Amino acid sequence: MTTPSAELALARFPEGSRDQLRAWDASDEYLLRHLADRGDALDGTVVVVGDRWGALTTALRDHRPVQITDSFLAREATRANLARNGAEPDSARLLTTQDPPPARVDVLLVRVPKSLALLEDQLLRLAPAVHEGTLVVGTGMAKEIHTSTLKLFERILGPTRTSLAEKKARLVFCTPDARVVPPANPWPHRYTLPDGVGPVSGRPVVNHAGVFCAERLDIGTRFFLQHLPYEGGGGRVVDLGCGNGVVGTAVALARPEAELLFVDESYQAVASAEATYRAATDGPVEYGKAEFRVGDGLDGVPDGSVDLVLNNPPFHSHQATTDATAWRMFTGARRALRPGGELWVVGNRHLGYHVKLRRLFGNSELVASDAKFVVLKAVRT
């Protein structure tokens, strides 16, 4: 990436993945050009929110920025990109969306996320640290910045406007106003599951901002819940890409002896999964061990140590449609499963996951289907 001050070598994490997409886009370049044109020293505490692969944090490393991200992959990409470009180990402070934000923010740079809820949560958490002298600039592709985005900045921080588009990217300019009183933070959100979805029927679900379908049960998960392998006793079960954890929690309720591992690359998701599990299993029944882990799929899980993997893989990486994440999840599941262990997958019919499963496992069984979704099972031989 060419910036006003340097040429940067950048890569996504994990490197060498199937999608081979760039680690930056025109919105990152637009924001860095704007900051250079202003000529400001960027004094004080510089906070970068939602930096997708560390491009902004790496470019601003001389200012010792604080990065706040919900993505484990983005955080690891940032570490690698800082090192790749000769940055000192303490050149950036890397925080997650679950960490307390800085007490004072003098420069706030926001990569507008796909989730308006996540943006709302982050602005509300940062609002007490923002003052009238804070420089606030957002950036994103034009299709990611809507009237609702601008209204959110305005409602929480102060008057907001947008720039002209350059290379299909826009900037958001917000002027903090001490007279603006931010509303109470509505996140995390809690609701009760409907009937007809197996053991979790009528149980509570807790969703932090930004988690997929945070305000309702999505139809794909509902279909999966109706066809999960609830029989089978104990064993080690993984809810891979757990989201709010409702799938793994359903199996935990049906199999009190099972050991559950909930894993996702989103810090918000894993916090949601733990809260959902704790709320749903609160009662007289003793359940097996549950572990909650933020990470890259099944990395770190020993080979042949798992009996069952449950997976509803994403098929988007931000705005890009890709099967790279699903392929890594399936590959990791095959490695982690013991012989005879099973991978259960739900997905849209058109994604053709059965082809990938047959290529990896040598088998794929259709468990259930409707007009939109399929539930597939593959057995580790």
N, C-alpha and C positions, 0 to 999 in steps of 0.2 A: 504494500500500500504506500502510495506517495503522499506525504503530508507536507505542510509548508516548511517544516524543519528537518525532515529526515525521510529516508526510505526505510520502511519497516518490513521485515520478513514475518509473516503471520500464518498460523495454521489453526484449524479447528482441533478439537479433542474428542475422541482419540484420533491420532494422526493415521493416515492410510485407510480411513474408512471408505465404504463403497460410494458415498455420495460425492466426494471430491469437490465440495462447494467452497467458495471463498470464505475467509474468516472476517470479512468486512463488507460493507455495501456503501452506496452513494450517500446515505444519511450520516454515516460516520465521517466520511470525507467532508461533507458540507459543514458539519459542526466544527471540525478542526480548522477549516478555512475561515469560518466566521470568528472563531476565537483569535486566530492569528491576525485577522484584519482589524479587530478591536484594539489590539496592541496592549491589552491589560496584562498586568503581571500575574494575575490569578493568585493573589495573596490569600493567606489564611487556609482554612480547611476546604479542600476541593473534594466533593463527593460525586461519584459516577454511579448512577443507578441503572441496572438492567443492561450493562455492557455485555453483548451476546457472546463474544469470543475473546474479549480482552483488547480489542483494537484501540478503544479510547483510553483505557487505563495505561496501555503500553505507550501510546503516543504522548501521554501527559505525565510520564513517569518522573520527569524532573521536578514536578510540583507535588510529589508524594501524595497522590490521590488516595481516597478511601473508596473502594469498590463495594457496592451492595448488590448481590445477585441471588436469585432463587435457584440457580442452576449449578449443580456440581460440575457438569461438563464445562460450563463457561468459566468456572473458577479454576479448574485444572488447565484449561486452555490459556487463561491469563497468566498463570504461573509459568507455563512453558514459553509463552510469547515474551514475557518479561526477560526470562533467562536467555532466550534466543537473540534478543536485541541488546544484550550486554547490561541489563539493569541490575543494580545492587539488590540483594535479598530484601532490604527494608524499603525499597522504592515505592511500594504500594501496600496499603493495609486492606486485606481482603475479608469482608464481612458477608454474612448470609442474611436473608430476609428474616431469619429467626433471631438474629443478634440485636442487641440494643444499638440504635444508630448513634452517631456522634452527637455530643451535646450542643455543638455550634457548627453551622454550615455557612461558609462564606461564598462558595461557588457550588451550585447544584446543577449537574448535567444529567439529563434523563433520556435514556433510550426508551422511547415509548413502547410498552409491551403490547402484545396481542390482547391480553386480558385487561379490560378497563377496571375490573375489580382489583387486580394486583396493583395497578397504578394508584387507585384510590387508597388502598391500604398503605402503600409506601409513602405517598404524599402526606397522609394523616399522621403517620409515624414520624416523619421528618419535619412537619410544620412547626413544632415547638422550637426546633433548632434554627429555623430560618428567621432572618431579621430583615429590616427594610433595606439594608445595604447588600443583601445577598443577590448575586447574579444567578438568575434561573433561566436555563435554556434547555428545551427539549429537542429531540430530533427523531426522525422516523421517515419511512417511505410515505409518500402522499396517501396511499391507500390505507395506511395504518393510523392516520391522524384525521379525526372526525370532529364535528361540532361538539359532540359529547366529550371528547378529549379536552378541548379548550375550556369547556364549561367546568370540567372537573378541576383543572388548575385554578380557574377563577374562583370557584366556590371554596377552595381550601387555602389558597395562597394570596391571590390578588388578580388585578386586571391582566388579561392574556390576549395575545394576538399571534397570528402565524405569518410566516414569510411567503414570498413567492416560491414556486417549485423550481428546483434545479436538479436535472437528471432524475426526475420523479421523486425527489426527496424534499422535505420541508423542515423548517425549524419552528419551534414554539417559543415565544418570548413572554415571560411572566414577570410582573413587577410586584414583589411582595408588599402587602398593605397591612399594617398592624391593626387596622380597624376590622379586618376580616376575622370572624370567629369561626374556625373550622368546626364542622359537625362532629358528633361522637363517632368513633370508628365502629362500623357494624360487623367487623370481622374479628374472630371466625364466626361463621354462620352455622346454625344447628337446625336440623329438621328431623322428622320421624318418617321412617320408611313405610311405604304402603304395604298392604297385605298381598300375598301371592308371590313373594320373592324369597321363599325358603326360610331358613332359620332366623334371618335378620328381619323378617316381617315385624313391623311395629317397633323396631329398635331405633335408637337415635343415631344420627350421622353428624359428624363435625367436619366442617370444611373451612380451611383457611383460604384467603383470597388467592385467586389464580389457579386453583385446582380445577380440573376438568369437570364441567357441570356442577359447580359448587352450590347451586341453589335448588337442584332437583336431581333425581335419579335418571341418568341417561338410558335410552332404550336398549343400547347394546349391553350395558351392564345388567339391566333388568332381565334380558334374555339369557345372559350367562348365569345369573343367579338361579334361574329356573331349571338349569341343566347341569349344575356342578356335581362332582363326585362326592356326595355327602357320606356315603358308606366307606368303610375301610379302616376304621379305628385310628391308630396313632400315626407315627411316621413323621418325617420332616417335610413340611409343606412351605413353598415359597409363593408369595403374592408378588409377582415380578412386574414392575411398573405399577405399583399398588394404588396410586392416586389416593383417594380418601380411605382406602383400606377395607371397603365394604365386602369385597370378594373374599379376601383372606379371613375376615371376621366371620363371615357366613360359614366357612369350613371349620373354623375354630369352634363355633357354637355346636356344629354337628359332630365334631370329633374332639371332645374335651382332652383326650390324651395326646393330641398332635402337638408338635413343636412348629411354630409359625415364624417365618422370616418375611417381614414386609420391607421391600426395597424399591427405591425410586431415585431418580437423579434430581428431583425437586425437593428442596428443604420444606417448602410449604406442604407438599403432598405427604411426606413422611410424618410431619407434625400432625397433619389431619388424620393419617392412618392410626397413629398411636392414640389420639384423642377418641377416635371412633371405636377402636378396640376396647379401650378402658371403659367407655360409656356403655357399650353394648354388652360387655361381659361382667358388669358390676352386679354381683348377686351372690347367692349361696353356693353356686357351683364353682369348683376349682378347675381352672383350665391350665393346659400345658404352657411351657415357656413360649414367650413371644419376644422377638427381637425386631428392632426398627433401625434400618440402616439407609443412609444416603450414600449413593455410589453409582458407578457405571455398571448397571446390570448385575450379573452374578460374579463379577470380578472379586476375588478373595474368598469365594465359596469353594471348598475343596472338591476335587473331582469325585464323582460317584457317591456324593454324600446326601443326596436329596431324593425323596420318594415321589414328590408331586410338585409340578410347577404350574401355576395358574397365570394366564397372560392375556391382557387386552392391549396389544401393542399400538402405539401411535403411528400414524403414517404421514405426519407433518413434522418438519423441523423449522419452527417459526413459520414463514410463509411458503417454504418449499415443500412440495410433495415428494417423499422419498421412502423407499423400503429399507434403507440402511439400518435404522434403529430396530425394526422387526427382525431383520436378518441377524444382527448382533445378539438380540434377545434369544432367538431360536438356537443359535450356535452355542451361546453360553448355557442354555438349558440342557442341551444334549451333553455337554461336558460335565455339568454338575449332577445330572441324574445318574442313579445307580442302574445297573442292568435290570430291566423290567419296570423302571420308573417311567412316569407318564408326564407329558406336557399337554395341557389343555389350553386351547386358544379360542377366543371369540374375535370375529372380524367381519367386516362387510364382505358380502359374497364376491364382489367384483375384484377384490384384492388378490385372489388366487393363492391364499396361504397354503392350500393343500399341496401345491406344486413345490413350494419351498420346503415343506415338511417332508415330503417324499424324498427330495434330494438329500436332505440332511439325515433323516432317520430311517429311510427306506420303507416307510409306511405312513399312512394317514387315514384315520377313520372319521367319517362324518357322524357326529353324535346327535346333532339336531340342526334344523334350519327353518327359516321362515323366508318371507319375501325379500328381506334385507340382510340378515345375518346368518352366519354359520358358526357352530361350535365344533371344533376339530380336536381329535386326540392323536398324539403320536407317542409310540412306545420306544424307549431306549433298549436296543437289543444288545 
